[in-house]
Amino acid sequence: MTWSTKAVKVLSATDAVAIVIAVFIAQFLRFGTDNNAILPIENDNSIGYSIISTALCLAWWIALWLGGSRDSRILGAGNDEYRKVISSSLWVFAFIAIGSYAGGIELARGYVLISAPLGIVVLLAQRWLFRAWIVRRRHKGGALIRTLVIGDAESTAHLVKTMRGARNYGYDPIGVYYAGLDSEKLPQHSDLPLLGRSIRPEEIMRTVREHAVDVVAISTGHMIWPKNLRKLGWLLADQHVGLIMAPALTDIAGPRFHTQPLNGLPLIHVSTPRMRGPAALAKRILDVFISGLALLVLSPLFLLLAIIIKIDSPRGPVFFAQQRVGLEGLPFSMYKFRSMVPNAEELKKQLMSQNEGHGVLFKMANDPRITRVGKFIRRYSLDELPQLWNVLTGEMSLVGPRPPLKDEVSRYEEDLHRRLLVKPGITGLWQISGRSDLPWEESARLDLYYVENWSVLGDILVLVKTLRAVVRSSGAY
């Protein structure tokens, strides 16, 4: 039995436990210890809520299966698993609502209103714990997917590097295969063997069996003809070996890919990202709601921070306003709690020779301009809180690329100007991936990835992960 089969079986069992716990807690909170709680139906008949809870548990468990939330391909990393858990759960309760209305059944609203959100929260927590277990195993060398990479030297090198950089997904390249390429072309992977060059599906399958391959990943540059590629897919399916087609496009999220069959030929359409329409409106509503609520709730903390900043450094102001470049290159004043001495900008010129930043960024791990209180508030990103006002006024968003300085923008390469197509954010992929510890190239790549693939659900997940990054305080200085 493969690890993926075992993982799916364990997940099926833990899903059942999570659902039962959530549903019967909801029944207890609504009806207490009354085991005789019933739902009246037509003709003076009734059904006990214990039976209803049991049926709900079974329907919910089946919905998670039908919704693909236990697909082994999405376990361990990415947002698909969580999204499918939420959507499958919402479908269950949508059917319950429609069925109750159509049948005239007066299901207890409190019971439904408790079980739905409670169940989703418990399921997501259980999935998170399960994912953490899989990730730990993969980093220790277990639960890996043995992968044969087919393509030319350049494409296989890129794919191998990408797979190794995303260990959470579990793909473990065990060799490369240059199908139909000239013999003088040598592998670019010193630690991976070259396992073959044939374009014949039967020869490729022999290699798959000899090396116990779980998945064949086909990149670009190979010489396998379409008919042979189709036959290879059939042979792999017969042996229960996975097949991955890796296009030359990079840093494009799944929702932007749309497949259209054309007389049996699957065409991949790549949609253009646009920050407008209903999704953009939802993003703005989320920004206004969270920033407004946070400013109200955190106002006592704002006052406390203002007091200790003034006590620690009485000569300067509490807030620090700095010109940054926003949407479409328009400048705006970004607000922060002051964490440096009042003449920090003048001292920066003297410290340029000690710059530890990457690319166009100026960073110092032990910046002498930072005050004692400044070190603390920067460590836990408390200095960023006034930017909630920038979000409320529409100059920034909760999630987006890092707001750059005008001097940084003047040194951008042409591609990097795409960062200015969306509003800058208080947090973003750069913050949950290492903050100041990231090389400039990686930070820029993450910002461009966000611009190309943003979504409201993705923003919510970034906000959740930001809390963990702030607590860990890695890369914050």
PyMOL commands that set and color helices and strands:
alter all, ss='L'
color gray80, all
select helices_A, chain A and resi 3-31+49-66+72-74+80-103+109-139+153-165+167-169+201-210+226-238+254-256+277-297+299-312+327-329+344-354+372-379+382-384+387-392+406-410+414-421+429-432+435-437+440-453+456-472
alter helices_A, ss='H'
color red, helices_A
select strands_A, chain A and resi 38-40+46-48+145-150+171-177+215-218+242-245+257-262+265-270+319-325+331-337+397-399+425-427
alter strands_A, ss='S'
color yellow, strands_A
deselect
rebuild
show_as cartoon
